[in-house]
Structure formats: C-alpha cells, structure tokens
Amino acid sequence: MKVLELTKSPYYTAFSALIKEVNFAHAEATDNVRFLKPLTLYFEQLHNLDNFKARPPSVEAAVAARIPRASSGSVCRFPSAGAA
C-alpha cells in the first residue's frame, strides 16, 4: 500500500477503497460468527436428527427464546411434533 502511495500510482485510490471494503466485510463476518456461535449446538442437534419432527426440547426452547414477538403479541413457534 505504501509503495502505491509513494509512487503516486493510479491504482492507489482503487486499492485503498478495496482495502476498506475488505476490512468492513471482515468486521461484519466476525460479528456474524459472534452472534451465531451460541446456536451451533442447536444446529448440530438438528443436523444429526433422523426425523426432523422429533427435534430435541432444547432446540424448541432455544428457538422460542430467540424469536422476537410479532406486533400482535404472538410468538412464532415450531408446530408440535404430533402435528402434520
């Protein structure tokens, strides 16, 4: 980067903008990992299920706790295991 600046390269401005975009994308990806990491256990449990309708109670509880309430005050939930 310093070489491009010192040589007054016409690529300096574009490369500088690209570096900023990459740094922004890296910060965004780091945030995504930080917020999604607590869900890893639940996704692994779902992935290992033979029958999705027989999901573990811990997954049900985690989803219910993390899904925000709709404006009507209702909570989004998975259908019960016995429902079709």
C-alpha positions in Angstrom: 0.0 0.0 0.0 2.8 2.4 0.9 4.6 1.6 -2.4 1.5 2.6 -4.3 1.2 5.8 -2.4 4.9 6.8 -2.7 4.9 6.1 -6.5 1.7 8.0 -6.9 0.2 5.0 -8.6 -3.2 5.5 -10.3 -4.2 2.2 -8.6 -3.7 3.7 -5.1 -7.3 5.1 -4.8 -9.0 1.9 -6.0 -6.8 -0.3 -3.9 -7.3 1.8 -0.8 -11.1 1.6 -1.3 -10.8 -2.2 -1.8 -8.9 -2.5 1.5 -11.6 -0.6 3.3 -14.3 -2.8 1.9 -12.4 -6.0 2.9 -11.9 -4.6 6.4 -15.6 -3.8 6.6 -16.6 -7.3 5.4 -14.2 -8.9 7.9 -15.7 -7.0 10.7 -19.2 -8.0 9.6 -18.2 -11.7 9.3 -16.7 -11.5 12.8 -20.0 -10.1 14.2 -21.9 -12.9 12.4 -19.7 -15.6 14.0 -20.1 -14.0 17.4 -23.9 -13.9 17.2 -24.4 -17.3 15.5 -21.8 -19.3 17.6 -24.3 -19.8 20.5 -26.6 -21.6 18.1 -24.0 -24.1 16.9 -25.1 -26.7 19.4 -28.7 -26.5 18.3 -27.9 -26.7 14.6 -25.7 -29.7 15.3 -28.6 -31.4 17.1 -30.9 -30.6 14.2 -28.4 -31.9 11.7 -28.0 -35.2 13.5 -31.7 -35.9 13.7 -33.1 -38.8 11.6 -36.6 -37.4 12.0 -36.9 -33.6 12.0 -40.4 -33.8 13.7 -38.7 -35.5 16.7 -36.5 -32.5 17.5 -34.9 -32.2 20.9 -36.7 -30.0 23.5 -33.6 -27.8 23.8 -34.0 -26.7 20.2 -37.6 -25.9 20.7 -36.8 -23.8 23.8 -33.9 -22.0 22.1 -36.0 -21.0 19.1 -38.9 -19.8 21.3 -36.5 -17.7 23.4 -34.8 -16.1 20.4 -37.7 -15.4 18.0 -39.0 -11.9 18.7 -42.6 -11.3 19.4 -44.8 -10.2 16.4 -46.7 -6.9 16.7 -49.8 -8.9 17.6 -48.0 -10.2 20.7 -47.9 -13.8 19.5 -44.7 -15.9 19.4 -43.6 -17.8 16.4 -43.2 -21.5 17.3 -42.5 -24.8 15.5 -45.6 -26.9 15.1 -45.8 -29.6 17.7 -44.2 -33.0 16.9 -47.6 -34.6 16.6 -48.9 -32.0 14.1 -48.8 -32.8 10.4 
